[in-house]
Amino acid sequence: MKAKRFQTTGTCIPGEHYMVPMKNRLDEIITDYIKEGKYFTINRARQYGKTTLLYLLEKRLKKEYIVISLSFEAADELFYSLHTFANGIIRNIGRDLRMQNLQEDLLQKWLMPVSAEFPFHDLGERITELCIACNRKIVLMVDEVDKSSDNQIFLSFLGLLREKFLRQQQSKDVTFQSVILAGVYDIKNLKLRLHPGEESKYNSPWNIAADFTVDISFSASDIAEMISEYESDMHTGMDIELISSCIYDYTAGYPYLVSCICKLIDETAARDREHSEGRAWTREGIAEAVRLLLRQPNTLFDDMIKHLTEYPDLGNVIQNILFHGMEYPFNLYSTVLNIGLMFGFLKESDGKTVVANRIFEMHLYQYFLSEEAVKSDVRPFSEFRENGFWKQLYNADDNI
């Protein structure tokens, strides 16, 4: 029995899950961002490996830094008032400090209740005192920041971090070495989430953030390294280069899709071993895993449909690309295209806007086709199956 498995829900844990190696990415983040004292955001699409990246980064950073790791998932009670938020943040940070063996006198001083009249001023002073007193620099990491990004209290918190960052640059304050915010929405586009129909969308106190340019998608060689470890355990006889290239061709390296296909193939492989068939880790096995993925509900596809409902203009663009072959020049200042990029539905290819990967193309094609069939008298489904686009999507694996 193999010791590891492919993970598609929650954080990937080394030693428990087959994983793409992340060392080079972590080295790049630490060297180019953390050590340089940068504040930045990791905004990537849903289920793109952000939480796993933060987990692995935290483990690395704790060798040299004190790391405060927070999440705004299920943290609604923090946002009742400025005073409640400040006290809640004090408590949550105190938990992390205790786990990292902060000396007791400093911990007790940190945990004292904040001022009811000036809670954020008190919180700011508390951060300064902690950073001065500690013998290691402190890195703050906050996951799921967009869960509460429509809240004025959260904006005030960002404003506090921004003010302290700027004052530290002027040698007038001492604060966190680096602050990392992670979520789907770009923090500069908070108004986008709050009021999708309004024009004023770029208004954020987080304009101090450095651009985060580290690619956290998986390359074909990344996938090959992951399944090489699997092959060392399972001895399937697969062609690792062919299989990794084929998986990449379907997914364009979207982390959840890569792991999901591998998990589905592994489950098929387990059945094959019982019947001595051995057909799972082949091009045909991958194509069957893709068909299964498209037939099964999952949180990524659920989220995709929700966003298309929220942003109908984005749905229109994708339909025009898929059904009418329209070409849109890629421009990040186009609100609709920027939204599509942020959610991971679209990407740039040779200056043009395209759907991000073949699996999304197939899923969205089926979805829009079904919606049209329900709403109006359209051609029978069998006629659409004969068109060139459908054949291109479902038969492309024959040419890999």
Protein Blocks (a to p, Z undefined) as FASTA:
>chain_A
ZZbdcdfehjddehjaccddfklmmmmmmmmmmmnopacdddddehihmmmmmmmmmmmm
mmmmccddddfehilmmmmpmklmmmmmmmmmmmmmmmnopafklmmmmmpccdfklmml
mmmmmmmmmmmmpmbdcddddehklmmmmbfklmmmmmmmmmmmmmmmnopaccdfbdcd
ddfbdfklmmmmmmmmbmblbccfklmbccdfbdfbdcfklmmmmmmmmmmmnonopafk
lmmmmmmmmnnopaklmmmmmmmmmmmmmmmmmnonopmmgfklmmmmmmmmmmpccfkl
mmmmmmmmmmmmlmmmmmmmmmnopacdddfklmklmmmmmnomacceehiacdfbfklm
mmmmmmmmmmmmmmpccddfklmmmpmklmmmmmmmmmZZ
